Amino acid sequence: MKKSLYLFLLFIAASIVKGAATYELHLTYEPDDATVDFTLRHPFNDSTNNPNYGVYENCDKSNTDPDWGLASYVHDNPQLVINSIEGGSKITASRINDPGNCAPVVSVPHGTATCTVEIVNWPGVETGTYTKIINAGDTDWVLTNLPCANDMELLILKAKQKNNFKLKIKATFAALGLLEQDNSTFQASLESQPESQLWMNFDSTDANKINKDGTVGKFGKPVRAVVKNKSKPKLKMHEVSTKMYKNDTVNVFVTFNNGCSGFERIKLDDKGKYKVD
């Protein structure tokens, strides 16, 4: 009986370890009467010199499930679960599509605390723990840079919304190697600001056709996007919105399943057009 119980508990422990999310961070602290906040800072929020600064919200107590990456796509969002482990909280994600580096940040609004952050799982980073004593009023503790997706260097050349509400975008991106059958699927979303109306969010998993090595011939039904990986890779997208957007800001996000993604924020003029300078 004891042996069976031991094997059962061992199985449960192994299952818990295996059940860790692809991205998972733990924060623990003591004493309990201190107030400690845990944040996962979005890659775009690492510097005010970033042209996309502040576009996405950090994952923290004021926004425990922010919409990162593809608009309205829940599978690439981090989540903060407060008091989810003994003596602390955790941040998890099954996938993070945003390019750049994010960072765990710890702050102590009240009291003095010994804080420990454990990297349980993070692709490309060794697991380990960081510990620091923090007093109320101290500068936020920014631990380390954690890699997200590789930047595909998306550059939108021009965009135009016609009278039928169809928005067309033409862009280039860094060479990602041949877009072969096993690495050519991608997703994209267009989102307008400040209305945040979703224009397009589609997945090529079931509608991808390879004309020849290095070329995605069609994407979606009907054809809504084309990627050509020739001497200079190009991307074309078009989708129908519900109304005209003039003098409006549009967030364009594209991600490939080979770990590369790109984001750019463009401003349409009073004719619904954009052209790179």
Sequence and secondary structure as in RCSB ss.txt:
>XXXX:A:sequence
MKKSLYLFLLFIAASIVKGAATYELHLTYEPDDATVDFTLRHPFNDSTNNPNYGVYENCDKSNTDPDWGLASYVH
DNPQLVINSIEGGSKITASRINDPGNCAPVVSVPHGTATCTVEIVNWPGVETGTYTKIINAGDTDWVLTNLPCAN
DMELLILKAKQKNNFKLKIKATFAALGLLEQDNSTFQASLESQPESQLWMNFDSTDANKINKDGTVGKFGKPVRA
VVKNKSKPKLKMHEVSTKMYKNDTVNVFVTFNNGCSGFERIKLDDKGKYKVD
>XXXX:A:secstr
 HHHHHHHHHHHHHHHHHT  SEEEEEEEE TTSEEEEEEE GGGS TTSTTTTSS  BBTTBSS   SSTT GG
G  EEEEEEETTEEEEEES    BSEEEEEEEEEESEEEEEEEEEE TTS  EEEEEEEETTS  EE   EE BE
E   EEEEEEE TTSEEEEEEE    S   TTT  EEEEEEEETT  EEEEEE TTSEEEEETTEEEEETTTT E
EEE SSS EEEEEEE SS   S EEEEEEEETTSEEEEEEEE  TTSEEE  
